[in-house]
Amino acid sequence: KVTDNAKNSLASLQRENPRLEPTLAIIQAHNDQLIQEANKNFAKEIGLRVIHICLPEGSTKDEIVSEILRLNEDPKVQGLALDLPESLYSSKVLNAVKPEKDVDGLSSVNLGRLVHGDVCDCLVPPTVCAVMELLEDIGGKKVLLVGARGAEGAALQSVLQRQGAAVLSCHWKAPQLQSELRHADAVVFGSVKPHDVPVSCTKPGATVINCAHDPLSEKHSYGQQNNPAAEKTVDSLAVAMRMQNMVKNMERWIHSQQCRKWDLHSLKLQPLSPVPSDIEISRAQSPKAVDVLAKEIGLLTDEIEIYGQTKAKVRLSLLERLKDQPDGKYVLVAGITPTPLGEGKSTVTVGLVQALTAHLNINSFACLRQPSQGPTFGVKGGAAGGGYAQVIPMEEFNLHLTGDIHAITAANNLLAAAIDARILHENTQSDKSLYNRLVPVVNGVRGFAAIQLARLRRLGINKTDPETLTEEEISKFVRLDIDPSTITWQRVVDTNDRFLRKIMVGQANTEKGFVRQAQFDIAVASEIMAILALTTSLQDMKERLGRMVVANDKKGQPVTAEDLGVTGALAVLMKDAIKPTLMQTLEGTPVFVHAGPFANIAHGNSSVLADKIALKLVGEKGFVVTEAGFGADIGMEKFFNIKCRASGLVPSVVVLVATVRALKMHGGGPNVTAGAPLKKEYTEENLQLVADGCCNLQKQIQITQLFGVPVVVALNVFKTDSPAEVDLVCKIAKESGAFDAVPCNHWSAGGKGAVKLAQAVEKAANQKNSFKYLYSLELPIAEKIRIIAQKVYGAQDIELSPAAQSQVDRYTRQGFGNLPICMAKTHLSLSHQPERKGVPTGFILPISDVRASIGAGFIYPLVGTMSTMPGLPTRPCFYDIDLDPITEQVKGLF
């Protein structure tokens, strides 16, 4: 009966979860084959997979605990049971088993729930289940437990009492044992009877149950021959009950995998006025331990890798676990054309998720980009949001984080070194010497590396034995023949260093006169950063890294990282960086930080992987809010045309961020100088200036509408904004096609100040969505550039320089014409001229050059003069950044 019920329940679970492979691990530390066979047979009958870990007799508690801890972390094992000598069942051993894997139900956590009556949240130990199955109605009867000790004895006593039995427990040598045996309606022996303990006849008609596993039990009786009580053993039944518990555990495990309403403990805010500095606010809040946050949002212990107390990497295995779960709603935060006054997209992103999760009790995730060290120490300061809407700890967010940008720097520069080294070696060695070094004899055997075999196949050489290549084939194999004038791969560093914009490499005598002009880019402009942001798996990332084109050969054919044999090494350097980093907001709501900034020279969006994982974790009714860099014309356009194509995700709504002050600048307000007091136009009411500047807001709304996505305007309110100015902006935004326009003050009030925005976003996300891309990938490269320039920027036309046209022709010829476009353009204007605010018209957009990021999967035209290496200002932010040597606290970050 027990096995049939368990078998039917498991079959039902597997019909609903076809990829389910329930696995029970059993640690055994004795040589009794009977128990092992019983476990195997029952498991096979029910349909469970059993792994027996047979430790030698005499194993210590520490050795057993070590094995338990290993199985605790094995995601393929959902249940764990112990078959040990009685002396090893200590609390140290039992409590080493994770409560969620404890099939025998003997850990203190499970036992505590059982004793407290939380029957739905615990498992009854198999032996106890077997005893209860063998006992008939025991309400009001007297049950004697003999030798039932430890966790199992406590569980048995608790269950019997809950069934209304009068329970008495005594040990084998208790003086009253014989007397109690005569009066008990049922006797349960919890351990093997010592040989020197006589046991007289039990009460006639009493039920006697033996729980102790005794290989001689079939030949041994506790009573005398005239004992009228028939003894029953639980061995086989207890094993069947263990398997039934495993099936129950699988039901709980499946339920735990499913998206649910988070049981999230929000952190309380006590906003101060005036609002302190960002770093003071961050320090005033005590963040939750990241493992606590992870558990609250449904992450399993083996799905996170903890970095300190407040950061953790999240493993990609979660995507497979939640593969069948529906996604949540996908929200993009973009902005009007940025000004030095700041619009606050990151602050809106954080404030919005704080409002959704902490105040409206809706599962929501923020997905932000990791800031570059360049702006942090250069001109911008922190990038974790601001005020009472920020990610904490903000200094960890802004400084190093979990080292992703360093990994990108290492990988990028390894590839750069490989390029120059290969050119040097090809210039100074014969084909034979190159071949002997590239395919050396090791221990008397010469063999190709896997990546070399792949190169041979691309060359059409289907040979695997290095000794069989002809001289012509050897020459084709060893010579990449890189044309130095076509090298597009640059070295990178994550510091604003203007003097690395143009450099000469190879000037040492050891480089044999191979000197060429090169440059450094900022690390986050590396194609490897773009790949990190757009990849969908580790395998996809590896393939993209291999496809990166670094130069052309002397015949005009592309040379890739795969040709250089460096793909595997790059993947190794990036193996941890591919995992999103989990952090939290000031109100304890979850945040993913992944990939990098710079939407003017790159695509400037957080990662596809972070978004995909977050969308699964929030569930169908939840929200994932991610941010695009700069204005809607830059970051949002790339989000839709590049990122959405790579991910296959469809956005639900766009939040367009604006401020009254920034709109005044677009309306013709005076220039702003960093550090100088604001002119009165920005601090006093000026409705005409606001109305004039709303042209930029209207244009960005129109750009959003090109993609068919509802837009909600979030107006970041400052204390200098008058109610009339705020009302005017909201009125114009709605008249221009925005679904809604909402004033927000989350910077000074936290999530509470963005509740109305959250409600508007929730309503907009339920509207009809007719998302579409701006252009077809099949169009010619120049035509795709023209569509962006005319429809998004408002240009009259484009003008390609001869160099740009030459590159367009080359990429088309090489088969790269069907890639999306990533425009490298100033973020300070809709046009290519930073000083032109508002909505410039009638301009011709100059394309000075066109480059390709084949691994990332886009073509990027350079509009006018674009620098990929920022410079430090006269007074950089680092003047204000310091470290207290006593407390080790960072000062002056923002």
N, C-alpha and C positions, 0 to 999 in steps of 0.2 A: 504493500500500500504506500509506504513512504517513498520507495524508489519510483513507483509509477507517478505519484504526484510531482516529485522533483523532475522526472523526465519530461512530463507534459509541460510543466512551467518553463523549463529550459528551452524546449522546442518552440514554445510561444515567443520567448524572448529572442530566439535566433531568427524566427520569421520576421520579426520587426526590426532586427539588427543583423542583417545577413553577414556582415564582416566580423561579427562577434566570435572570439575564440576564448571562452572562459578557461582560465588556467589556475589550478590549485597547486601550490608548492607545499610539500610536507617534509619537514626536517626530522630525520630519524637518527637516534643515537643508541641503537641496540641491534642485535642480530636476529630479531624475531621476524621471520619471513611471513608468518601467518597474517600479521597486521598489514604488512606491505601488500600482500596479495589481495586481502579483503578491500583495502582502499582502491587498488587498481581495478578490481572486478566491479565494485559498485560505481566507480567513476565512469568506467566504460559503458555500463548499462544505462547510466543517466545521460551520457554524452559530454562528460567533462574531460579536460586534459589534465593529467596529474604529472607533476615533476617530483620525483623522490630524491632528496638530498640525503644520502646515507653517510653520516659521520661515524667514525670508529667508536667502539665502546670505550668509555673512559674519557671522552671529550669533556673539556672544561666548560663552565658556564660562559666564560669569555669567548671561547671558540664558537659556541652556539650563538651567542649574541652577535658576533661578527657576521655569521652567515645570515641571521635574521635581518640585520641592517642592510646587507647586500640585496636581499630579496624585497625589502621594503621599497627600495629605489628602482626596482625593475618594473617598468610600465606594462610589461606583458604578463605579469603575475597579479591577479586580482584578489587572490585569497591565500592565506598562510596558516598552516596548522603544524602542531608539534606532537611527535611521538617520542617521548623521552623517558628515561628511568625516573622514578618518583622523586629521587633526591635532587633532580635538576629543575623541578618545577618551582623555581623561586620567583619572587616578584621582579627581580632584575631581568630574568629571562622572559617572563610573560609580558612585562610592560615594554620590552624592546619591540614587540610586534606592533605595527601601526594599527590603531583601532579600526580604521576602515578596511584593513585586510585580515582582521582577527576572526577567522572562521570558527575557532573553538570558543570564542567569547570569554576568555579568561583574563584579559587585561583589566587593569583597575578602572579604566574609562568605561569599558563595556559593563563590568560588574557593578560599578556605581550606578549606571543607568538602570540596570536590572533591579537592583535593590530599591531604587527610588520609584520603581514602577513605570519607567519610560520604555515600555515593552516594544513600542513601534520603532524606537531608535536604538535597539540593541539586539544582539543574538543570544538566545538561550544556549548554554554549552550542550554539545551533542549528548554527552552522558546523562545530563539532567533531562533532556528531551526524551531519551530512551526510558529512563526511570518513570517519568510521568506517563509514557505510553503503556508501560507494563502495569502500572497501578490502576486499579479500577477507581470508582468514585471514592475519594478519601475525605470528603467534607466531614468534619467532626471526629475523624478517626485519629488514633495515636500512631505516629510514625517514629521509629527509632533509627537514628543514623549512627552507625558504628564505624569509627576510623575514617570518617569523611572530613578531611582537613583542607585547609587552604582555600583557594578561589573556587574550586569545584564544590567543596562542602558548603561554602557560604551561598553560592548560587542555588544549590539544591535546597537548602533550608529556606531561602527566600521564596522560591517558587512553591514549595509545599505549603508554607504558611499562607501564601496568597490564595491557594486553593482551599483554605479552611482547615488544614490538618493541624493537629497539636503535635509539634515537633520537639523531640528530645535528642540531643546529640551527646555521645560519650565515646571515649577512646577504648581501645581493646582491653586495657588492664584496669579499667574503672571497677571499683568494688561492687557497684550496683548493676553491673552489666547483666548478670544472670537474672536478677530480679526484673529488670526492665524488659528483657527478652520475653519473659512469660506474659507480660501485660500488653505488649505492642501488637497493634493490628497489622502493621507492616514493618519489616526490618530491611534496611538498606546497608549493605556492607560497602564502604567506600575504599577499602584497601585490603590487601592480602592478609589473612589472619596469621598472626605469629603462631609458630608450632607449639609454644608452651602455654597457650591460652585455651582452656577448655570452654566449650560453649554448650550449654544444656539445651534441652528441647525448647523450641519457640512455642508460642500460643497456638493451639490447634486452629487451623483455618487461616493463619496469618500468611501474608505474602512475603516471601524472602527474595530479595534481589541482590545480586552480586555485581558491583560496578568495577571491581578490581580485575584487571587483566591477569589471568593466571593460566599459563600453558597447561597446567595439570587440572584445571577446573572441572573437566569432564570426568575425572577419576576421583575427585575430591568432594567431600560434603562437609559443610560446617556443622551440621547437626549429627545426631546419632542415627543409627539405622531405623529406629522407631520414630524418627522425626516426621510428623504428619504434614509438615509444610514442604511444598515443592519449591526448590530454589530455581530462580530464573537468572540467567546472565545477560548482560547488555552488550557484549562485544560486537556482534554483527549489527544489531540495531543501532548502536552508537555510531558505527561507521556510516550506516545509511543516513542517520541524522546529520552527520558531519557534511555529507554531500548535499543534503537538503539545505543546510545552512549556507553552503557555498552558492547554491542557486539563489537564495534570499539575498546573499551578499552581492550577487551579480545584478539583481533588481535594483538594489540601492546604488550600486556603482553606475548603472546606466542612468538612473535618475540624477545622480550627481553630475553626469556629463552634460545633461540637458540645460539649455539656457533657462534662467529663472529670474525672478525679481531679486536683485541683490540684497543681502542682509548687510548693508554697508553702514558703518558708524561714521557719521559726518563729524568733522571737527568744528567746534563753535568759534565764531569770530566776535570780537569786541572792537569794532572800528573806532579809531580815535580821530579827533578833529583838533587841529589840522592833521592831515594824513602824514605819518612819518615816512622816512625814506624806505625804498623797497627792501633793502637789506635788514633794516630794523624790524619791519613787519614780518619778514621771513623768519628772523631769529626769535620773535615773540611767540611764534606758533611751534608747538611740539608735534612733529609729524608722527604718523603711525609707523610701526615697523613694517617694512615692505612685504614681509611674508604674511603679515596680518591682512594687509590690503589685498594681496594676491588671493588669499583664501576667500575674502569677502566677495570678490568679483568672479569666483568660480575657477580660478587656476588651481591645478593640482601641484603638490609639492615637487614632483619630478619634472614640472614644466617651467620652473624658474631657477635661475642661477644668481644668487644674491651677491651684490657688490656693496659691502658695508651694511648700514642700517636702513638706508632710504632709497636704494637703487637695486634693480634686478634686471637681468636679461631674461627674456621670455623665449622659450624654445619653439621652433617652428612645428614641432610634433603636434601642437595644439590644433593646427589647421586640419590635420588628418582626423583627430578626435572629434572635432566639431563640424566635420565635412558636410553632414546632412542638416545642420541647423540653418534656419533662415537668417538672412542678414538683417541688421537694423537699418535705420534711415541714415543717409550719407549727406552731411552738411559741409559746404565749403565757405570759409570766411575769406573774403577779398576786400579790396578797398578802392577809394578814389585815387587819383594820381597823387603820390606822396609828396609831402612838403617837409621842410626842416622843423615844422611845428609838431609833426607826429600825428598819426591817426589812431594808433592803438589796436592793430589787428590781433596781435597776440593776447592783449588784455581782454579784448572782446571774446576771443576763443575760450580763454580760461574762465571768464565771468559767465559765459553762456553755459558751460558744462557744470559749473558750480550751481547755477540756478536750476538746471535740469535735474541734477542728481540730489543735491543737498536740500533743495527747497520744494521741488515738484515730485521728488521720489521716482524719477524716471532714469533707468540705466543710461549712462552716457559716458563717453570717452573723449578726451582731447588728444589729437595727434599733432605734435609740434615738431619743428625741425631743430636739430642741434645747432647752437650758435657757433660761428667761427671765432677763433681766438683773435683774428684780425680786427673786426669791429669791436670786440670786447675790450681790447687794449688800445684801440685806435680812436674812433669817433662816436660810437654808439653807446657803449656800456652794456648793461645786461640785456638779455633777450628772453627772459622768462615770464613775460607779462609785466604787470606793475600794480602798485598799490595793493588793494585787497583782492586782486584777481591775478595771482601769479603761481608759478610752480615752485615748490620748495623741496629741499633747501636750494635757494636761488644761486648761491655761490658754487655749489656742486653742478648745477645745471649749466652754468656759464663757463666752468673751468674743467676741461678734460672729460668730464662725465665718465663714460666707461671706455674711453680711448678709441672710439670708432674713427675719428678724423686722423688720429695717429696711425691707425691701421691702413687707412687710405693713402696717407703720405708714404708709408713704408712700401706698400704695393706699387704705387705710382712710380716711385723713384727706383725700385728694383727693375721695373720695365725700362725706364730711361737708361739705367746703367747697362742693361742687356743690349739695347740698341747700339750704343756707341762701342761697347766691347765687341759686338759681332762685326761691326764695320772694320774695326782695327784688325781683328784676327783674319778676316777675309782679305784685307789689304796686304797682309804680311806673311801669308801662308799659301802653300800650294794646295790643290784639291786633295792630294793624298794625305798631307799633314793634317788638314782640317778634318778629313774623314776619320783618321786614326785617333784624333782627339775627341771628336764628337761621338764616335762609336768605339770606345776603347776596349781592349781585351782585359777582362777581369777574371782572375783565377783560371786563366787559360781559355776563357770563353768570351766570344764577342757577340753582343746582342743589342737590338734596338730597344730603346725605351718606348713605352706605349705612345707617347706624344710624337715620337719620331716615326712610328709606324703610321700614325694618322697623317703626318705630312707626306709620307711616301704615297699613300692612297690618293691624297689631293693632287699629287703630281702625276698620277696614273701609273705608278710603279707598284705592282701587286706582288711584292717579294717580302719575305720575312727573314731571310738568311743574309746577313751583312756580306758574306763572302761571294754572293752571286750577282751583285750589282756590277753593271758595266761602267767603264770610265765616264761615259756620257751621263749615266744615271747618277753616279757619284757626284759629278759636277753640279747637276740640277739639284741634288739633295743638299749639298753643303753650302751652296752659294745663294744667299738671299739677294745679293747685288743691290742693296739699299742705296737709293739716290739721296745723299745727304741734304740736298736742297729741298727735298719734299717731306722731310721729317716734320710731323705735326705734334708729336708727343713731347711734352715739356716736363721739366722737373717742377715739384711743388713744395711749398712751405706754408704753414698756417699762420703767417705773420705778415702784416702790411709792410712790405719792404720794397720801396720804389726802385732801389738801385739793382734789383734783380730782374727788372723788366727786360733788359737786354744784357746778355753776358757773352763771353767767349769761353768755350770749353776746349780742352785738349791741349793746353799750352805747356804742359810739363814735357821734358825731353823724352820721357818713357812712352809718350803717345805717338812717337814717330812722325811728328809734324801734322797729325790729323787735328786741325783746328777748325772749328765752325762756330757761327753765331747761334746762340740759343737764348732761352729765357726761363724764368720761373713764373708759374701762376700761383694764385692763392689755392691752398689745398682743396677747398670745397668746390673749386671750378674743375677739378679733375673729372675725366669721364668715368672714373671708377666710382665717384660719388653719385653720378647720375645713374650708373648701373645699380648701385646699392638702393637707390630710391625707386627704381622701376622693376627690379627683379621680383619674381614670384616664388622662387624656391632656390635651394642651394645648387641644384643641377642647372637651373636656368641661369643663375649668376655665373657659374663656371663656364657655361657656353658663351654667355655674353662677353666675359673677360677674354675668352679665346678669340672672339670675333673682332676685338678692337683693332682698328687699322692705325698703324703708327707712322707709316710712310708709304711711298711707292718704290718699286724696283726700277731699274734703268730701262725697263720695257714698258713702264707705265702701269704695271699691275700692283694691286694693294699688297702690303706686307702686314701681317697680323701678329698679335701676341702669341697665337698658336704656332706660327712659323718660327718664332724665336724660342719655342719650347718652354715658356715661362708660365703657362696657364695654371698648371697645378700648384705651383708655388704661390701665385697670386691668390688662388682660392684658399690656400692654407692661411695666408696672412689675413684674409677676410672672413674666416669661418666663424668668428665670434661677433664681428661687426654686423653681420647679417641679421642678428637677433635684435629686435626692438628693446629699448630700455624702458622699464616701468618706473614711473615716479608718481607724485600726487600733487594736487592743488592745495591751497591754503585751507580748504574745507574738507580735505581728505578724500577727494574724488580722483579716479585714476587718470593718468596721463601716459601716453607713449611718446618718447622722444627718439627720433630716428631720422637719419639722412640730413642734408644740409641746406643752407640758405642760398642767396644770390640768384634771384629769378631774372635779373637783368642779363647775366652772362651764362646762366644755366637754366634748368627748368624750375628750380626753386620751390619744390614741394617736398613734404615729408613722404615717407616710404609707402609703397603699395602694400608691403607686408604688414606694417603697423596698422594700416587701415583695415586690411582683410581680417587680421586677428581681432581687432577691436569690434568690427561689425559682427563677428560671431559671438563675442563675449557679451555684447549688450542685448542680443536677442532681437526678435522681430519688432518689438515696440520701442526699442532703445534708439539712441542717437550717437553717431560718431561725428565729431566736429573737427575738421582739419583746416589748415591755413595755407593759402597760396601767397607767395611773395609779392610785395609791392602792389601796384594797381591792378584792376581787373584786366586791363589791356595787356599786362605782362604775365603775372603769375596765374591768373584765372584762365586765360586763353591757353596757356601751356598745360594747365591741369586738365582741361577738357580734351584738347587735341592730342596730347602726348600721354599723360598719365592714365586717363580713362581708357584710352585705346590699349595700353599695356595691361591694365588690370581687369578690364571688362566690367568695371563697376559703374553704376549709373547714379549721378548725384540727385538728391531729393530737393535741395533748396540752396540758394546762395545768400549769404549774409554779407551785405556791402557796407563797409565801415566808412563813416565820414565824421568830420568835426566842423563846427561853425568856423573856427579859426582857420582851418585849412581851406575851406570854401571861400573865405574872405581873400585869401592870397590868390586863389584862382580867379577871383572877381576883379583883381587888379590891385590888391593890397600891397603895401611896401615890402621890400625884401627884408628877410630876417637874418640877423647875424648871431651865430652861436655865442651865448654868454651875455649878449647885450639885452637890456630891457626891451619888452615888446612895445611897439608903437601903439598909440591910443586907438588906432583902427581895430586892433585885435582885442582890446580890453573894454571898449565901449560899444554900445549898441549901434549898428550900422546896417539897417535892413537892405539898403540898396546894394551894398558890397556883397552881402550874403546872397541876394537874389542873382546878382551877376555871376557869382562863383558857382551857383548851382548848375551851370551849364556843364561843368565837369561831372557832377553827380549824375545828371541826366544822360550824358554820353556813356558812362559806365553802366547804368541801368540798361541802356539800349544794347551794349555789348553783351550783357548777360542774356538778354532776350534773344539774341542771335542763336543761342544754344538751346532755347526752349525750356529754361529752368526758372521756376518762381524765384523772385528776389525780395528779400526783406532788408530794409535799410536800418542799420544800427547807428544811431547818432550818439557818439561819445560826448557827454555833456561836461563842460568845464564851468567853474564857478563864475567866470566872467561872461558866460553866455546869458543873454536875456531870454525870458520866456517867449517873447515875440519872435526872436531869431530862431529859437528851437521849433516853434510852431510853424514858421515859414518854411524851414527845411523839410519838415515832415509833410507839409501840404504839397510842396513842389514834387517831392519824391513819389507820393501816391499818384499825383496827377500825371507823372511821367511813366507810370506803369509798374511801380513797385507794389507787391502784394500788401505790404504794410511798411510803416516807418515808425521806429520806436526810440524814444530818448532813453539812454542808459547811464547809470552812475555806479557801475560795479567797481570802478577804480577806488571809489571812496566808501562803498558799502558792501563789497563782495557780491556773492551770488544773489543776494536779496535785491541788489540794484539792477539785476538783469532778468528778473522773473517775467516781466512783460515781454521782453525780447524772446525769452524761451517759449512763452505761450504763443507768440506770433510765429515762431519758427515751427512749432509743432503743428499749427494750423496750416501753414504754407506747405509743409512736407506732405500733407494729405491731399493737396491739390493735384489736378491732372498734370502729368509731367510728359512733355514731348521732346525730351533731350535729343539733340542731333549734333553731329560734328560740323565744323565750319567748312571743311573741304574734303574731297575724296583723295585718298592716297594715290590713286592712279593718275592724277593730274601731273603735268610737268613741274619740276622743282620751282622754276621761275613763276609759274602761275599760282602755285600755293603761296609763295611769298607775296605776290601781288594781292591775293584775296585777303590775307592778314593785314597788309598795309592799307588797303582801301576800306574794308569793312570794319576793321577793329580800330586802327589808328586814325582813319579819316584822311589818308593821303590821296593825292590826285593820281599818283602812279609811282612806280619804282624805277630806279636807275642802277643797273649792274655795272660795276667797273670791269675792265677787260680781265683782270685777275679773277674776279668773281664769276664772270661768264665762263672763263676757262675751267674753273673748278666745277661749275654746274655741268658743263659738257663732260668732264672727266667722270664725275660721280654717276651721271646718267649712263655713260658707256660701261662703267664697272658694275652696273646693276643695282645701284643704291638709290635710284630715282623715286622709288615708292615708299620712302620714309616720311614721317611727319616733320614739321619745321619747328625749330627752337630758335626764335629770334634773339640775338644779342643786341640789346638796345637800351638806351638810357631809361631809367625808371622815373625820371623827374618830369617827363612830358609825354604826351601822346605822340609827339613827333620825335625826331632825332636830335632836336635842339633843347637842351635842358631848361633854358631860360623861358621857353614858350609855355606859359601856363594856360589854364582854361581848356578850350577846345580848338587847337590850331587847325586850319584848313588850307587847302590849295598848295600844299608842299609836296615836293618830290622826295621820296625816301631813298637815300643813297645806300647801296649795298657794296661795301668796300671789299669784302671777301666772303667766301662761303667755305665752311669746313664741315667735316662729318664725324659724328660719334656713332660708329657702326655698331659697337657693342651695346651702347645705351639704346641705339635705335632711332636716331634722328639726325637731320641735317641742320647745322646752325649757321645762318647768315650773320655777318657782322655789319651792323648798321652804323655808318659813319665811323668815328674813331672810338673804339671800345677797349678799355684796359681790363685785362684779366688779373691784374695785380694792383690792389689798392695801395695808396701811400699813407703815411702817417701825417697828421696835421701838425701845425706848429706846437700846439699844446695837446698832446694825446691824453686819452683817459687814464693812462698808466700813472700820471702825476698824482692822481687821487687814490690809487690802489695801494694798499699796504697790508702787512701781516703783523698782528700782535704776537711777539715772541713768547709771551707768557700764556695767553689763552689759545693761541694758534688760530684766532679768528681773523677772517678776511675783512678789511675795511675799505670803504669807498668804492665798492664795485659798481653801485648804482644808487 
